[in-house]
Amino acid sequence: MQIFHEVVAIAKKEFKLNIRFKTAYLLNTFINPFLSIIPLFIIYYGFLHYGNTEGFGGVTLGNYVEFLLFGILGQAFFYQGINVFAVKFSNEKYWKTIQSMFAAPINYLSIIIGFGINVLLNLIPLMTIFIFIASIFGVHPFIHIIYILLVLLLLLSFCLGIGLIYGALILFSENFDPFFRYFFAAWTLLSCFAYPIQIIPEELKIFVLLNPVYQAVNFSRELWINGFFDLPALLYIFLFAVLMPLIAVYVFKIAWKRMEIQGY
């Protein structure tokens, strides 16, 4: 029961902080993802409509909209998950309130769940709009939507674990930050948010296939576009979604006890 109260308190606090500046909140929640997807729509439409091609990598004129919608939706979950702790810890650090944040005994899993609920609340409007737009292009069983929502939640859980490790390490030394950013940039390229895996060089495809983020995005696309339920991919994502938060909590505990915060 205590962990429930901790999660609710954390989620409520973070959500209230997020909506302090409502215009910025609405722009970041709705406008930015649409701005990122509009150029891709234009490029895909122009290539498929005027390029005298039937498609590539399974992407056709008939399904490129859904392909992009679920790719950008997965990208939003990925970026929100990996960045939420880094942003929060950096702000608390410069406000000089980070010590008080962890002064009271608290289950670190409560922090992940509480922040995860807040991130999910931010993403629900975008997720609803994107799934509604995708539904315009074809009717799908409601169970497919449930499975896709489940996979997105698992993706968020995995990314929050990565994000906690990222946030912890740059809290103690911002020298880690550039390395993480380059790493995340490479990870983005290997997640195929905006293009099919078929265009990836053969030497790199193994890294894409081992990438849980790609598996989550591809699961959503395959289920929505082709009606294919990939159970091994779902179990693979579930494994990482469970293990990564536990690993992150372990790493954070060690870092908090042994490392000194730099940059005050």
C-alpha positions as CSV (number, residue, x, y, z in Angstrom):
1,M,0.0,0.0,0.0
2,Q,2.9,2.4,0.8
3,I,4.4,2.0,-2.7
4,F,0.9,2.8,-4.2
5,H,0.8,6.1,-2.2
6,E,4.4,6.9,-3.2
7,V,3.6,6.3,-6.9
8,V,0.5,8.5,-6.8
9,A,2.3,11.3,-5.0
10,I,5.2,11.3,-7.4
11,A,2.9,11.1,-10.5
12,K,0.7,13.9,-9.2
13,K,3.6,16.2,-8.3
14,E,5.3,15.7,-11.7
15,F,2.1,16.2,-13.7
16,K,1.4,19.5,-11.8
17,L,4.9,20.7,-12.6
18,N,4.5,19.8,-16.2
19,I,1.3,21.8,-16.7
20,R,2.6,25.0,-15.0
21,F,3.2,26.4,-18.4
22,K,0.3,25.2,-20.4
23,T,1.2,26.6,-23.8
24,A,4.6,24.9,-23.7
25,Y,3.0,21.7,-22.4
26,L,0.5,21.6,-25.3
27,L,3.1,22.5,-27.9
28,N,5.5,19.8,-26.7
29,T,2.8,17.2,-26.4
30,F,0.9,17.7,-29.7
31,I,2.7,20.0,-32.1
32,N,6.3,18.7,-32.0
33,P,5.4,15.1,-33.0
34,F,3.2,16.4,-35.9
35,L,6.0,18.6,-37.0
36,S,8.4,15.7,-37.1
37,I,6.0,13.5,-39.1
38,I,4.8,16.0,-41.7
39,P,8.1,16.0,-43.8
40,L,8.1,12.2,-43.7
41,F,4.5,12.1,-45.0
42,I,5.5,14.3,-47.9
43,I,8.6,12.4,-48.7
44,Y,6.9,9.0,-48.7
45,Y,3.9,10.2,-50.6
46,G,6.1,11.9,-53.3
47,F,8.3,8.8,-53.6
48,L,5.5,6.3,-53.7
49,H,3.1,8.3,-55.8
50,Y,5.4,9.9,-58.4
51,G,8.4,7.5,-58.3
52,N,6.7,4.8,-60.3
53,T,7.3,2.2,-57.6
54,E,5.0,-0.2,-55.9
55,G,6.8,0.2,-52.6
56,F,9.9,-0.9,-50.7
57,G,10.5,-3.0,-47.6
58,G,6.8,-3.7,-47.3
59,V,5.9,0.0,-47.3
60,T,3.4,0.9,-50.0
61,L,1.1,3.8,-51.0
62,G,-1.7,2.0,-49.2
63,N,0.1,1.6,-45.8
64,Y,2.8,4.2,-45.5
65,V,0.6,6.4,-43.3
66,E,0.1,3.7,-40.7
67,F,3.8,2.7,-41.0
68,L,4.9,6.2,-40.1
69,L,2.3,6.8,-37.4
70,F,3.4,3.8,-35.4
71,G,7.0,4.6,-36.0
72,I,6.8,8.2,-34.7
73,L,4.6,7.0,-31.8
74,G,7.3,4.5,-30.8
75,Q,9.9,7.3,-31.2
76,A,7.9,9.5,-28.8
77,F,7.7,6.8,-26.2
78,F,11.5,6.2,-26.7
79,Y,12.5,9.8,-26.3
80,Q,10.2,10.6,-23.4
81,G,11.3,7.5,-21.5
82,I,15.1,8.0,-21.9
83,N,15.1,11.7,-21.2
84,V,12.6,12.2,-18.4
85,F,15.0,11.5,-15.5
86,A,17.9,13.4,-17.1
87,V,15.8,16.5,-17.4
88,K,14.3,16.1,-13.9
89,F,17.6,15.4,-12.2
90,S,19.3,18.3,-14.0
91,N,16.6,20.7,-12.9
92,E,16.7,19.5,-9.3
93,K,20.5,19.7,-9.4
94,Y,20.6,23.3,-10.4
95,W,17.8,24.2,-8.1
96,K,19.9,22.5,-5.4
97,T,17.0,20.4,-4.3
98,I,18.2,17.0,-5.5
99,Q,19.4,16.0,-2.0
100,S,15.9,16.7,-0.5
101,M,14.3,14.7,-3.3
102,F,15.9,11.5,-1.9
103,A,16.1,12.5,1.7
104,A,13.0,10.5,2.7
105,P,13.2,6.7,2.4
106,I,11.5,5.7,-0.8
107,N,11.3,2.7,-3.0
108,Y,13.2,3.5,-6.2
109,L,10.7,1.5,-8.3
110,S,8.1,3.9,-7.1
111,I,10.1,6.7,-8.8
112,I,10.2,4.8,-12.1
113,I,6.4,3.9,-11.9
114,G,5.5,7.4,-10.8
115,F,7.5,9.1,-13.6
116,G,6.2,6.5,-16.0
117,I,2.6,7.4,-15.2
118,N,3.4,11.0,-15.8
119,V,5.0,10.3,-19.1
120,L,2.1,8.2,-20.1
121,L,-0.4,11.0,-19.2
122,N,1.6,13.2,-21.5
123,L,1.6,10.7,-24.3
124,I,-2.1,9.5,-24.1
125,P,-3.4,12.4,-26.2
126,L,-0.8,11.8,-29.0
127,M,-1.4,8.1,-28.8
128,T,-5.2,8.5,-29.1
129,I,-4.9,10.9,-32.1
130,F,-2.4,8.7,-34.0
131,I,-4.4,5.5,-33.4
132,F,-7.6,7.3,-34.5
133,I,-5.9,8.5,-37.7
134,A,-4.6,5.0,-38.4
135,S,-8.1,3.7,-37.9
136,I,-9.4,5.9,-40.6
137,F,-7.4,3.8,-43.1
138,G,-9.0,0.5,-42.0
139,V,-11.1,-1.1,-39.3
140,H,-9.1,-3.3,-36.9
141,P,-10.2,-5.6,-34.1
142,F,-10.2,-3.9,-30.7
143,I,-7.9,-6.6,-29.3
144,H,-5.2,-5.4,-31.8
145,I,-5.3,-1.9,-30.2
146,I,-5.0,-3.5,-26.7
147,Y,-1.9,-5.5,-27.8
148,I,-0.3,-2.4,-29.3
149,L,-1.0,-0.4,-26.1
150,L,0.5,-3.2,-24.1
151,V,3.7,-3.2,-26.2
152,L,4.0,0.6,-26.0
153,L,3.7,0.3,-22.2
154,L,6.5,-2.3,-22.2
155,L,8.6,-0.1,-24.4
156,L,8.1,2.8,-22.0
157,S,9.1,0.6,-19.0
158,F,12.3,-0.5,-20.8
159,C,13.2,3.1,-21.8
160,L,12.5,4.4,-18.3
161,G,15.0,2.0,-17.0
162,I,17.6,3.2,-19.5
163,G,16.6,6.8,-18.6
164,L,17.2,6.3,-14.9
165,I,20.7,5.1,-15.5
166,Y,21.3,8.0,-17.9
167,G,19.9,10.5,-15.5
168,A,21.9,9.1,-12.6
169,L,25.2,9.2,-14.3
170,I,24.9,12.7,-15.7
171,L,23.7,13.8,-12.3
172,F,27.0,12.8,-10.8
173,S,29.1,13.9,-13.8
174,E,27.8,15.8,-16.9
175,N,30.9,14.5,-18.8
176,F,28.7,11.4,-19.4
177,D,26.1,13.4,-21.3
178,P,27.7,13.7,-24.7
179,F,28.5,10.0,-24.8
180,F,24.9,9.1,-24.0
181,R,23.6,11.5,-26.6
182,Y,25.8,10.0,-29.3
183,F,24.7,6.5,-28.1
184,F,21.1,7.5,-28.3
185,A,21.5,8.9,-31.8
186,A,23.0,5.6,-33.0
187,W,20.2,3.8,-31.2
188,T,17.7,5.9,-33.0
189,L,19.2,5.0,-36.4
190,L,19.0,1.3,-35.5
191,S,15.3,1.5,-34.3
192,C,13.9,2.1,-37.8
193,F,11.3,4.6,-36.7
194,A,10.9,6.2,-40.1
195,Y,12.1,3.5,-42.5
196,P,11.9,-0.3,-42.9
197,I,14.7,-2.6,-41.8
198,Q,15.3,-3.6,-45.4
199,I,17.3,-0.5,-46.2
200,I,19.7,-1.1,-43.3
201,P,23.1,-2.6,-44.4
202,E,23.3,-6.3,-43.9
203,E,26.2,-6.0,-41.5
204,L,24.0,-3.9,-39.1
205,K,20.7,-5.8,-39.3
206,I,21.6,-8.1,-36.5
207,F,21.9,-5.0,-34.2
208,V,18.5,-3.9,-35.3
209,L,16.9,-7.3,-34.7
210,L,18.4,-7.4,-31.2
211,N,17.1,-4.0,-30.4
212,P,14.0,-4.2,-28.2
213,V,12.9,-0.7,-29.4
214,Y,12.8,-1.9,-33.0
215,Q,11.0,-5.1,-31.9
216,A,8.3,-3.0,-30.2
217,V,7.8,-0.7,-33.1
218,N,7.8,-3.5,-35.6
219,F,5.3,-5.5,-33.5
220,S,2.9,-2.6,-33.7
221,R,3.3,-2.2,-37.4
222,E,3.0,-5.8,-38.2
223,L,-0.1,-6.3,-36.1
224,W,-1.8,-3.2,-37.5
225,I,-0.8,-3.4,-41.1
226,N,-0.6,-7.2,-41.7
227,G,-2.6,-8.6,-38.7
228,F,0.4,-10.6,-37.7
229,F,0.8,-11.3,-33.9
230,D,4.5,-11.9,-33.2
231,L,4.5,-13.7,-29.9
232,P,8.3,-14.2,-29.7
233,A,8.8,-10.4,-30.2
234,L,6.2,-9.7,-27.5
235,L,8.0,-12.0,-25.0
236,Y,11.4,-10.5,-25.9
237,I,10.1,-7.0,-25.2
238,F,8.5,-8.1,-22.0
239,L,11.8,-9.6,-20.8
240,F,13.6,-6.3,-21.3
241,A,10.7,-4.3,-19.9
242,V,10.9,-6.2,-16.6
243,L,14.7,-6.5,-16.3
244,M,15.8,-3.0,-17.2
245,P,14.0,-1.1,-14.4
246,L,15.4,-3.6,-11.8
247,I,18.9,-3.1,-13.2
248,A,18.4,0.6,-13.3
249,V,17.4,0.7,-9.6
250,Y,20.4,-1.3,-8.7
251,V,22.8,1.0,-10.6
252,F,21.1,4.1,-9.2
253,K,21.5,2.8,-5.6
254,I,25.2,2.2,-6.1
255,A,25.7,5.5,-7.8
256,W,23.8,7.4,-5.1
257,K,25.9,5.8,-2.3
258,R,29.3,6.0,-3.9
259,M,29.4,8.9,-6.3
260,E,29.6,12.6,-5.5
261,I,27.4,15.1,-7.3
262,Q,29.4,17.4,-9.5
263,G,28.5,20.8,-11.0
264,Y,27.0,22.7,-8.1
